[in-house]
């Protein structure tokens, strides 16, 4: 399956937002697409930061930025009300 074009993705996201705004998202397709698109951007940032970290010779700043990007992606991936297991909850 091919990746949607930029125009196709924009149309799909606009339709997803419309479904949510008009309370017509009975099968949660809009919610799912919007959430996955948001999380995809966070995971792409993790990939970018990982590449930078490896390319920079594993700098301390690069390590911090990579850890922050991973944490953001992990938080966005949790279910509502789910505890952070790394905090011992």
ABEGO torsion letter per residue (X at the ends): XBBBBAAAAAAAAAAAAAAAAAGABAAGAAAAAAAAAAAAAAAAAAAAAAAAAAAAGGBAAAAAAAAAAAAAAAAAABBBGBBBAAAGX
